[in-house]
C-alpha cells in the first residue's frame, strides 16, 4: 500500500505498489481455497486497485467490490478497472473500515490486505464489526499481512518494519495474531485457519458464526 507511484500510459490515474507483483499470486492461491465459488467479495482498503484487477481476472465467477476511503486510491482503482475491462470488477466505493455505518449490503466474503498494521486499532475493530454485519453464517473474512505471534520472536525484517511504522505513527504497528483473533471473536467471527506466506507474512481466515 505504500510507495505507490503513477504509471505512464492511457490510464494515468493507475498507481502501482511494488509489493503487489510479489504477493498477488501467493494470495490468489489461498483465495482459491477459501473463497466461495461464486458471489460477491468486498475488498476493504483496496489501495492501488492492482489486487482487485488481478483477482477479478482470475476468479471470474466472483464479483469483486473494491473499496477505499481515500479519493486518490479510488481514482487508481477505477483506472485499473477501466484498463482491465472486466464485467465482474465493480466501481470502487468509499468505505472507511473504522466507520460504524458501512453501506447496507450482503456479500459472500470480505478480504483485507495490508491494512491492519498501517491503521489505528479502531480500524481493526471496525473491520470486524462491519464484516460481521455483511456476512452470513459460515462466510469468510480473509486477512493478509505481517503479524506478531506470542510463541515466537518477531523476524528481523518485520521488527524493523514495525519500528518504522511506529515512528511514522504511534497508532500503527504489527498486531499480534492473538489480539486479532480475540477482536474477531468479540464480533462473532470464529478463527478458521492461519496460512504461512512468503516474506514473513500470514493469511488469517475467519468465518461468521
C-alpha positions, 0 to 999 in steps of 0.5 A: 500500500505504500510507495505507490507511484503513477504509471505512464500510459492511457490510464494515468490515474493507475498507481502501482505498489511494488509489493503487489507483483510479489504477493498477488499470486501467493494470495490468489492461491489461498483465495482459491481455497477459501473463497466461495465459488461464486458471489460477491467479495468486498475488498476493504482498503483496496489501495492501488486497485492492482489486487482487485484487477488481478483477482477479478481476472482470475476468479471470474465467477466472483464479483469483486467490490473494491473499496477505499476511503481515500479519493486518490486510491479510488481514482487508481482503482477505477483506472485499473478497472477501466484498463482491465475491462472486466464485467465482474470488477465493480466501481470502487466505493468509499468505505472507511473500515473504522466507520460504524455505518458501512453501506447496507449490503450482503456479500459472500466474503470480505478480504483485507490486505495490508491494512491492519498494521498501517491503521489505528486499532479502531480500524481493526475493530471496525473491520470486524464489526462491519464484516460481521454485519455483511456476512452470513453464517459460515462466510469468510473474512480473509486477512493478509499481512505481517503479524506478531505471534506470542510463541515466537520472536518477531523476524528481523525484517518485520521488527524493523518494519514495525519500528518504522511504522511506529515512528511514522505513527504511534497508532500503527504497528504489527498486531499480534495474531492473538489480539486479532483473533480475540477482536474477531471473536468479540464480533462473532467471527470464529478463527478458521485457519492461519496460512504461512506466506512468503516474506514473513507474512500470514493469511488469517481466515475467519468465518461468521458464526 
